[in-house]
Amino acid sequence: MLKSIGCGEVRAEHAGAQVTLAGWVHRRRDHGGLIFLDLRDSTGLVQVVAFPEDAGFATAESVRSEYVVQVQGEVARRKEGTENADLPTGEIEVRVASLRVLNEAETPPFPVNQDTEVAESTRLRYRYLDLRRERMQRNIRLRHRVVHLIRNFMSSRDFIEVETPVLGLATPEGARDYLVPSRVHPGSFYALPQSPQQWKQLLMVAGVDRYFQIARCYRDEDLRADRQPEFTQLDLEMAFVEQEDILRLTEDLYQHLAAEVGGFTVPAEFPRLTYAECMERFGSDKPDLRYGMEITDLTNDVRGTEFQVFTRVIEDGGRIRAIAVQGGADISRRGLDALTEVARENGASGLVWVQFTGEGPLDGITADDIKTPVSRFFSPEDLAGLGAACGAKRGDLLLIAAGADAMTSRVLDVLRRQLAEERGLADPDTLSFLFVTEFPMFEYDEDHERWSAVHHLFTSPFTDDLGIVESDPGAVRSHAYDLVCNGQEVASGSIRIHSRDVQMSVLRALGLSMDEAMLKFGHMLEAFTYGAPPHGGIAPGIDRTVALFARERDIREVIAFPKTKTASDLLMGAPAAVTAEQLKEVHVDLNAAAREHLAKQASEDEVEA
């Protein structure tokens, strides 16, 4: 080994010992006759000092940030008053006996030794440098720890890890598949798995009662902060279980992870809310429970009002819904106009706002204590009644949206999240987990004029709804559930279909003919005829889970080598064109649009060069 101890492992008890260190020069400081180097490796940071009489002094003068060096020297306590309480190694320093440069370094395109703002494209282009930074080192190590804890937890619950294929059959599971052309089967393609869904269900048929896998998955879809074209999930499945068994296991896992990582408040028992209840109370199937502002239905409270906007909406079958913003009476008119514009951007024709000034309850409030653009349509007593129905008091703001359920849910959800962010209502040290259950089985796809599965087509419908799967798909409930935390989906799962007849009924509801069903899912339908047990599972996202524990908003901050939001790898330069010979080997020919795009890209690259 080129080192005897890690830079971050040297302590006061090593004083007087000879050590050999190796790492990167984090920072160099010349103090007029003394050279101080902060030396960094994966274990941390230590101060190294070179005196003029030391053999390594001349070399210490020549090194620069990010040089890779080896230092031999003696550990010494720092002089009193010069200790650094912010460093685990802050009580000591290493006096240089010899210093050897193992590799020089060009000046990095951004500071590695500072947590400064750097353009995302630059960070991803030089990801190997970005990963040297303290924040990224901490995140990558946290990811390792979380995965290690998960594997140990699953093994302790008698699960076995089984690897499933990456090259499989292209089947409709929601997002677009990444296709892989076959060289030995001309014109045929494999698909990279969007999830190991079918494989793990087949494992249940095979008698593997408890399966798990840290699985890589691939989906060709538009990207957001919580999406990547390739991602990692904990995939698990259990036989002979009901929904509560899986929810309880998942709850135990996340309570265990939170306790081991530390620093977070987690519910002793995760709430269970139905999809319908979430949409009614929060306007979202992934609500953030760290703050209030629950939605209240005011339809009956304003029925018969002279305000025609509300009257017309109610006559058309819509509703009047509102949220109360604690302390929102301090929002300026410009701020209220901005909130109204947000509402319009999300489909509303406008937004009614009411500010109650002063302090205390709304009893006895007068017109002078209320600010609203609809004062001529409502008495102070009427407005106070609306506010009280939403739990408001003096000093609060009432935001009212009118229209169809889907629109008012969307508008009030967006406003609720934005106001919580702006007003700092969400405690960053709280992980507010909950389970959302009883999702609709199907939703209507207007673009393709057909029904599609809300979760996936292997989700089991409620037994009471089996008779209407094909006749009234929109009314069918499913045994699907999500684990939600702080406003984002962390895991999704369901009790699966294990009956061939039920699976065929679902496929027919989705518009598949018998021939199509056998072509795409014949292997599953056949397996169900050989004694498939009742089973179910869930798939927590590893990237999203680690991001939660790392307090990161974007999952790219906890992935070693992520893609950009356009699914590009700036470090490797992928995706990229391949040679005509490579295309010929896999029997692929490019169409005119693809050839034109590549020619244009080549021309742009020449100009940049």
Secondary structure in CASP SS format (residue, H / E / C, confidence):
PFRMAT SS
TARGET T0000
AUTHOR 0000-0000-0000
METHOD secondary structure of the structure
MODEL  1
M C 1.00
L C 1.00
K C 1.00
S C 1.00
I C 1.00
G C 1.00
C H 1.00
G H 1.00
E H 1.00
V C 1.00
R C 1.00
A H 1.00
E H 1.00
H H 1.00
A C 1.00
G C 1.00
A C 1.00
Q E 1.00
V E 1.00
T E 1.00
L E 1.00
A E 1.00
G E 1.00
W E 1.00
V E 1.00
H E 1.00
R E 1.00
R E 1.00
R E 1.00
D E 1.00
H C 1.00
G C 1.00
G C 1.00
L C 1.00
I E 1.00
F E 1.00
L E 1.00
D E 1.00
L E 1.00
R E 1.00
D E 1.00
S C 1.00
T C 1.00
G E 1.00
L E 1.00
V E 1.00
Q E 1.00
V E 1.00
V E 1.00
A E 1.00
F C 1.00
P C 1.00
E C 1.00
D C 1.00
A C 1.00
G C 1.00
F H 1.00
A H 1.00
T H 1.00
A H 1.00
E H 1.00
S H 1.00
V C 1.00
R C 1.00
S C 1.00
E C 1.00
Y C 1.00
V E 1.00
V E 1.00
Q E 1.00
V E 1.00
Q E 1.00
G E 1.00
E E 1.00
V E 1.00
A E 1.00
R E 1.00
R C 1.00
K C 1.00
E C 1.00
G C 1.00
T C 1.00
E C 1.00
N C 1.00
A C 1.00
D C 1.00
L C 1.00
P C 1.00
T C 1.00
G C 1.00
E C 1.00
I E 1.00
E E 1.00
V E 1.00
R E 1.00
V E 1.00
A E 1.00
S E 1.00
L E 1.00
R E 1.00
V E 1.00
L E 1.00
N E 1.00
E C 1.00
A C 1.00
E C 1.00
T C 1.00
P C 1.00
P C 1.00
F C 1.00
P C 1.00
V C 1.00
N C 1.00
Q C 1.00
D C 1.00
T C 1.00
E C 1.00
V C 1.00
A C 1.00
E H 1.00
S H 1.00
T H 1.00
R H 1.00
L H 1.00
R H 1.00
Y C 1.00
R H 1.00
Y H 1.00
L H 1.00
D H 1.00
L C 1.00
R C 1.00
R C 1.00
E H 1.00
R H 1.00
M H 1.00
Q H 1.00
R H 1.00
N H 1.00
I H 1.00
R H 1.00
L H 1.00
R H 1.00
H H 1.00
R H 1.00
V H 1.00
V H 1.00
H H 1.00
L H 1.00
I H 1.00
R H 1.00
N H 1.00
F H 1.00
M H 1.00
S H 1.00
S H 1.00
R C 1.00
D C 1.00
F C 1.00
I E 1.00
E E 1.00
V C 1.00
E C 1.00
T C 1.00
P C 1.00
V C 1.00
L C 1.00
G E 1.00
L C 1.00
A C 1.00
T C 1.00
P C 1.00
E C 1.00
G C 1.00
A C 1.00
R E 1.00
D C 1.00
Y C 1.00
L E 1.00
V E 1.00
P E 1.00
S C 1.00
R C 1.00
V C 1.00
H C 1.00
P C 1.00
G C 1.00
S C 1.00
F E 1.00
Y E 1.00
A E 1.00
L C 1.00
P C 1.00
Q C 1.00
S C 1.00
P C 1.00
Q H 1.00
Q H 1.00
W H 1.00
K H 1.00
Q H 1.00
L H 1.00
L H 1.00
M H 1.00
V H 1.00
A C 1.00
G C 1.00
V C 1.00
D C 1.00
R E 1.00
Y E 1.00
F E 1.00
Q E 1.00
I E 1.00
A E 1.00
R E 1.00
C E 1.00
Y E 1.00
R C 1.00
D E 1.00
E C 1.00
D C 1.00
L C 1.00
R C 1.00
A C 1.00
D C 1.00
R C 1.00
Q C 1.00
P C 1.00
E E 1.00
F E 1.00
T E 1.00
Q E 1.00
L E 1.00
D E 1.00
L E 1.00
E E 1.00
M E 1.00
A E 1.00
F C 1.00
V C 1.00
E C 1.00
Q H 1.00
E H 1.00
D H 1.00
I H 1.00
L H 1.00
R H 1.00
L H 1.00
T H 1.00
E H 1.00
D H 1.00
L H 1.00
Y H 1.00
Q H 1.00
H H 1.00
L H 1.00
A H 1.00
A H 1.00
E H 1.00
V H 1.00
G C 1.00
G C 1.00
F C 1.00
T E 1.00
V C 1.00
P C 1.00
A C 1.00
E C 1.00
F C 1.00
P C 1.00
R E 1.00
L E 1.00
T E 1.00
Y H 1.00
A H 1.00
E H 1.00
C H 1.00
M H 1.00
E H 1.00
R H 1.00
F H 1.00
G C 1.00
S C 1.00
D C 1.00
K C 1.00
P C 1.00
D C 1.00
L C 1.00
R C 1.00
Y C 1.00
G C 1.00
M C 1.00
E C 1.00
I C 1.00
T E 1.00
D E 1.00
L C 1.00
T H 1.00
N H 1.00
D H 1.00
V H 1.00
R C 1.00
G C 1.00
T C 1.00
E C 1.00
F C 1.00
Q H 1.00
V H 1.00
F H 1.00
T H 1.00
R H 1.00
V H 1.00
I H 1.00
E H 1.00
D C 1.00
G C 1.00
G C 1.00
R E 1.00
I E 1.00
R E 1.00
A E 1.00
I E 1.00
A E 1.00
V E 1.00
Q C 1.00
G C 1.00
G H 1.00
A H 1.00
D H 1.00
I C 1.00
S C 1.00
R H 1.00
R H 1.00
G H 1.00
L H 1.00
D H 1.00
A H 1.00
L H 1.00
T H 1.00
E H 1.00
V H 1.00
A H 1.00
R H 1.00
E H 1.00
N C 1.00
G C 1.00
A C 1.00
S C 1.00
G C 1.00
L C 1.00
V E 1.00
W E 1.00
V E 1.00
Q E 1.00
F E 1.00
T C 1.00
G C 1.00
E C 1.00
G C 1.00
P C 1.00
L C 1.00
D C 1.00
G C 1.00
I C 1.00
T C 1.00
A H 1.00
D H 1.00
D H 1.00
I E 1.00
K E 1.00
T C 1.00
P C 1.00
V C 1.00
S C 1.00
R C 1.00
F C 1.00
F C 1.00
S C 1.00
P H 1.00
E H 1.00
D H 1.00
L H 1.00
A H 1.00
G H 1.00
L H 1.00
G H 1.00
A H 1.00
A H 1.00
C C 1.00
G C 1.00
A C 1.00
K C 1.00
R C 1.00
G C 1.00
D C 1.00
L E 1.00
L E 1.00
L E 1.00
I E 1.00
A E 1.00
A E 1.00
G E 1.00
A C 1.00
D H 1.00
A H 1.00
M H 1.00
T H 1.00
S H 1.00
R H 1.00
V H 1.00
L H 1.00
D H 1.00
V H 1.00
L H 1.00
R H 1.00
R H 1.00
Q H 1.00
L H 1.00
A H 1.00
E H 1.00
E H 1.00
R C 1.00
G C 1.00
L C 1.00
A C 1.00
D C 1.00
P C 1.00
D C 1.00
T E 1.00
L C 1.00
S C 1.00
F E 1.00
L E 1.00
F E 1.00
V E 1.00
T E 1.00
E C 1.00
F C 1.00
P E 1.00
M C 1.00
F E 1.00
E E 1.00
Y E 1.00
D E 1.00
E C 1.00
D C 1.00
H C 1.00
E C 1.00
R E 1.00
W E 1.00
S E 1.00
A E 1.00
V C 1.00
H C 1.00
H C 1.00
L C 1.00
F C 1.00
T E 1.00
S C 1.00
P E 1.00
F C 1.00
T H 1.00
D H 1.00
D H 1.00
L H 1.00
G H 1.00
I H 1.00
V C 1.00
E C 1.00
S C 1.00
D C 1.00
P H 1.00
G H 1.00
A H 1.00
V C 1.00
R E 1.00
S E 1.00
H C 1.00
A E 1.00
Y E 1.00
D E 1.00
L E 1.00
V E 1.00
C E 1.00
N C 1.00
G C 1.00
Q E 1.00
E E 1.00
V E 1.00
A E 1.00
S E 1.00
G E 1.00
S E 1.00
I E 1.00
R E 1.00
I C 1.00
H C 1.00
S C 1.00
R H 1.00
D H 1.00
V H 1.00
Q H 1.00
M H 1.00
S H 1.00
V H 1.00
L H 1.00
R H 1.00
A H 1.00
L C 1.00
G C 1.00
L C 1.00
S C 1.00
M H 1.00
D H 1.00
E H 1.00
A H 1.00
M H 1.00
L H 1.00
K H 1.00
F H 1.00
G H 1.00
H H 1.00
M H 1.00
L H 1.00
E H 1.00
A H 1.00
F H 1.00
T H 1.00
Y H 1.00
G C 1.00
A C 1.00
P C 1.00
P C 1.00
H E 1.00
G E 1.00
G E 1.00
I E 1.00
A E 1.00
P E 1.00
G E 1.00
I H 1.00
D H 1.00
R H 1.00
T H 1.00
V H 1.00
A H 1.00
L H 1.00
F H 1.00
A H 1.00
R C 1.00
E C 1.00
R C 1.00
D C 1.00
I H 1.00
R H 1.00
E H 1.00
V H 1.00
I C 1.00
A C 1.00
F C 1.00
P C 1.00
K C 1.00
T C 1.00
K C 1.00
T C 1.00
A C 1.00
S C 1.00
D E 1.00
L C 1.00
L C 1.00
M C 1.00
G C 1.00
A E 1.00
P C 1.00
A C 1.00
A C 1.00
V C 1.00
T C 1.00
A H 1.00
E H 1.00
Q H 1.00
L H 1.00
K H 1.00
E H 1.00
V C 1.00
H C 1.00
V C 1.00
D C 1.00
L C 1.00
N C 1.00
A H 1.00
A H 1.00
A H 1.00
R H 1.00
E H 1.00
H H 1.00
L H 1.00
A H 1.00
K H 1.00
Q H 1.00
A H 1.00
S H 1.00
E H 1.00
D H 1.00
E H 1.00
V H 1.00
E H 1.00
A C 1.00
END
